[in-house]
């Protein structure tokens, strides 16, 4: 497996489990900063590698009336402030080639949303940015389909690629997580992350927005770490019931510590076995 470095944070089967976490979208006011501060303090205390994530624009909301975020101008400024203030690597989504050109000046990881993972121009632009690229596997893809996406990145001269598994379309408004996907993707030579909170999402399940089943996050994330993954991805919020996006599948901040302790313990056992 190729080692991937995000600043000083290494991804790979020989390294500790990495946490990628933050709110789904940058909300107004102090919330993004307070969330980053909480996560930074917690992961420092646990000695767990951490990358802060948040979107400046959720361009794929179910309804055109749903909150999308502050936009790229204000959003990148907020992410830059969080990066400087808390000394954490930053991950955010991009949706167009033009956004890649701007985001690469600020973020450490450029993320390709699941719905856009087959957009060749976007993949090539992200791979050519010189940044680590995290690609969300589309809900419509089989694990081995990732091979074609990886080849696009490699053709642009970038092997600093992470793949994130976030569930597969199972039926109306439902996803299923097949843990076989994790070792299959890993077999392609790339680190793999499990997105536990999107995996319990019920896409479009609330009519004009997605619903979710937060109560299953801990079970799926424990299974994923036991199956072998290099990082976990959680959307989290101080008060998910008031979150402006994906609140029903986001974790409350006060739920994180006991779960992370469990996941770190499982990760240690798995890596001792292997």
C-alpha positions in Angstrom: 0.0 0.0 0.0 1.2 3.5 -0.8 1.7 5.7 2.2 -0.2 9.0 2.0 0.8 12.0 4.0 -1.5 14.8 4.9 0.9 17.3 6.5 2.3 15.3 9.3 -0.6 12.9 9.4 0.2 9.5 7.7 -2.4 7.2 6.3 -1.7 3.5 5.8 -2.0 0.1 7.3 1.2 0.6 9.4 -0.1 3.8 11.0 -2.7 4.7 13.6 -6.3 5.2 12.7 -7.0 8.8 11.5 -10.1 10.8 12.3 -11.6 13.0 9.7 -14.4 15.0 11.4 -16.3 18.3 11.5 -19.7 19.7 10.6 -21.4 18.8 7.3 -21.3 22.4 6.2 -19.9 25.6 7.5 -22.7 27.3 9.5 -22.9 30.9 10.4 -21.3 32.3 13.6 -18.8 30.6 15.9 -20.0 27.0 15.4 -17.3 25.9 13.0 -14.6 27.3 15.3 -16.1 25.8 18.4 -16.4 22.4 16.7 -12.8 22.5 15.5 -11.6 23.5 19.0 -13.5 20.7 20.6 -12.1 18.1 18.1 -8.6 19.4 18.3 -8.6 19.2 22.2 -10.1 15.7 22.2 -7.8 14.2 19.6 -4.7 15.8 21.2 -5.8 14.2 24.5 -6.3 10.8 22.8 -3.2 11.1 20.7 -5.3 10.5 17.6 -4.4 12.0 14.2 -7.0 14.4 13.1 -8.1 16.3 10.0 -10.9 18.9 10.1 -13.6 18.7 7.4 -16.4 21.0 6.4 -18.0 22.1 3.2 -18.3 25.7 2.0 -21.0 24.6 -0.4 -23.3 21.6 -0.4 -24.1 21.7 -4.1 -26.1 18.4 -4.0 -28.8 19.2 -1.5 -32.2 17.5 -2.1 -34.1 20.8 -2.3 -33.0 24.0 -3.9 -34.3 25.8 -0.8 -32.0 23.9 1.6 -29.0 25.7 3.2 -25.9 25.2 1.1 -23.3 27.0 3.1 -21.5 30.4 2.9 -20.0 29.9 -0.6 -16.5 29.5 -1.7 -15.2 33.1 -0.9 -16.3 33.2 2.7 -16.0 29.5 3.2 -12.3 29.3 2.2 -11.6 32.3 4.4 -13.2 30.5 7.4 -11.3 27.3 6.7 -8.0 29.2 6.5 -8.7 30.8 9.9 -9.5 27.4 11.4 -6.3 25.9 9.9 -4.2 28.8 11.3 -5.8 29.0 14.7 -5.9 25.3 15.6 -3.0 24.0 13.5 -5.0 21.3 11.9 -5.0 19.9 8.3 -8.2 20.9 6.4 -10.4 18.9 4.0 -13.2 20.2 1.9 -15.3 19.3 -1.2 -14.9 20.7 -4.6 -17.4 20.6 -7.5 -15.8 22.2 -10.5 -12.3 22.6 -12.0 -12.5 26.3 -11.1 -13.1 25.4 -7.5 -10.0 23.1 -7.4 -7.8 26.0 -8.5 -9.0 28.1 -5.6 -9.3 25.5 -2.9 -5.8 24.2 -3.4 -4.4 27.4 -2.0 -6.0 26.8 1.4 -6.8 23.1 2.0 -4.6 20.1 2.6 -7.0 17.5 1.1 -9.3 18.1 -1.9 -12.4 15.9 -1.6 -14.4 14.7 -4.6 -18.0 14.1 -3.7 -19.5 10.7 -4.3 -21.9 11.9 -7.0 -18.9 13.4 -8.9 -16.4 10.6 -8.6 -16.6 9.7 -12.3 -16.2 13.3 -13.6 -12.9 12.9 -15.5 -12.0 16.6 -15.8 -12.7 17.2 -12.1 -10.6 14.1 -11.1 -7.7 15.2 -13.3 -7.8 18.7 -12.1 -7.8 17.6 -8.4 -5.0 15.1 -9.1 -2.9 17.8 -10.8 -3.3 20.2 -7.9 -0.4 18.8 -5.9 -2.7 18.1 -3.0 -3.8 14.8 -1.4 -7.1 13.8 -3.0 -9.9 12.0 -1.1 -12.4 10.4 -3.4 -15.8 9.4 -2.1 -16.8 6.1 -3.8 -20.1 6.7 -5.5 -23.1 4.9 -4.0 -23.6 3.4 -7.5 -20.2 1.8 -7.8 -18.8 -1.6 -7.0 -15.5 -1.5 -5.0 -13.3 -2.6 -7.9 -14.8 0.2 -10.1 -12.5 2.5 -8.1 -9.6 1.1 -10.2 -10.6 3.3 -13.2 -10.7 6.4 -11.0 -7.3 5.7 -9.5 -5.9 5.3 -13.0 -7.2 8.7 -13.9 -5.3 10.2 -10.9 -2.2 8.3 -11.6 -2.2 9.5 -15.2 -2.0 13.0 -13.8 1.1 12.1 -11.8 -0.5 11.9 -8.4 -0.4 8.8 -6.2 -1.4 10.6 -3.0 -5.0 9.3 -3.1 -7.4 8.2 -0.4 -10.7 6.4 -1.1 -13.6 6.8 1.2 -16.4 4.2 1.4 -19.8 5.6 2.3 -22.3 2.9 1.6 -23.9 1.5 -1.6 -27.4 2.1 -2.9 -29.6 -0.7 -1.6 -33.2 0.4 -2.3 -35.5 3.3 -2.0 -33.9 5.9 0.4 -31.5 3.3 1.8 -27.8 2.4 1.7 -26.0 -0.7 2.8 -22.4 -1.0 4.0 -20.6 -4.1 2.7 -17.5 -4.5 4.7 -15.9 -6.5 1.9 -15.5 -3.2 0.1 -12.7 -2.1 2.5 -10.2 -4.9 1.9 -11.1 -4.9 -1.8 -10.3 -1.2 -2.2 -7.2 -1.5 0.0 -6.0 -4.3 -2.4 -5.7 -1.6 -5.1 -2.8 -0.1 -3.1 -4.6 2.9 -1.5 -5.6 3.8 2.0 -9.3 3.5 2.7 -11.5 5.5 5.0 -14.9 4.5 6.2 -17.6 7.3 6.3 -19.8 6.0 9.1 -22.2 9.0 9.2 -23.0 9.1 5.5 -23.4 5.3 5.5 -26.4 5.6 7.8 -27.9 8.4 5.7 -31.3 7.7 4.1 -30.9 9.8 0.9 -34.0 11.9 0.3 -35.7 10.1 3.1 -37.2 13.2 4.6 -38.8 14.4 1.4 -36.9 17.7 0.8 -33.8 16.5 2.6 -32.0 13.3 3.6 -32.9 11.4 6.8 -30.5 9.2 8.8 -30.2 6.6 11.5 -27.5 7.9 13.8 -28.0 5.0 16.2 -26.1 2.7 13.9 -23.0 4.8 13.5 -21.1 3.1 16.3 -21.9 -0.4 15.1 -20.8 0.2 11.5 -17.7 2.1 12.5 -16.6 -0.6 14.9 -17.1 -3.2 12.1 -15.2 -1.1 9.6 -12.2 -0.7 11.9 -12.2 -4.4 12.6 -12.4 -5.2 8.9 -9.4 -2.9 8.3 -9.5 0.7 7.4 -7.0 3.6 7.7 -9.4 6.3 8.9 -12.9 7.0 10.0 -15.0 10.0 8.7 -17.7 11.5 11.0 -19.9 14.4 10.5 -20.5 15.9 14.0 -22.3 18.8 15.5 -22.9 20.3 19.0 -26.6 19.9 18.5 -27.5 17.7 15.5 -31.2 18.4 15.8 -30.5 22.0 14.9 -27.8 21.3 12.2 -28.5 23.0 8.9 -27.4 19.9 6.9 -27.4 16.1 7.6 -28.3 16.5 11.3 -30.1 13.1 11.5 -27.0 11.2 10.7 -24.4 13.5 12.5 -22.9 12.6 15.9 -23.2 14.8 18.9 -19.8 16.0 20.0 -20.3 14.5 23.4 -20.7 11.0 21.8 -17.3 11.0 20.2 -14.8 10.2 23.0 -16.1 6.8 24.1 -16.6 5.7 20.5 -13.1 6.9 19.5 -11.5 5.1 22.4 -13.2 1.9 21.3 -12.1 2.4 17.7 -8.5 3.1 18.6 -8.5 -0.1 20.7 -9.9 -2.2 17.9 -7.4 -0.7 15.5 -4.5 -1.6 17.8 -5.7 -5.2 18.0 -6.2 -5.5 14.2 -2.7 -4.1 13.5 -1.0 -6.4 16.0 -2.7 -9.4 14.4 -1.6 -8.4 10.9 
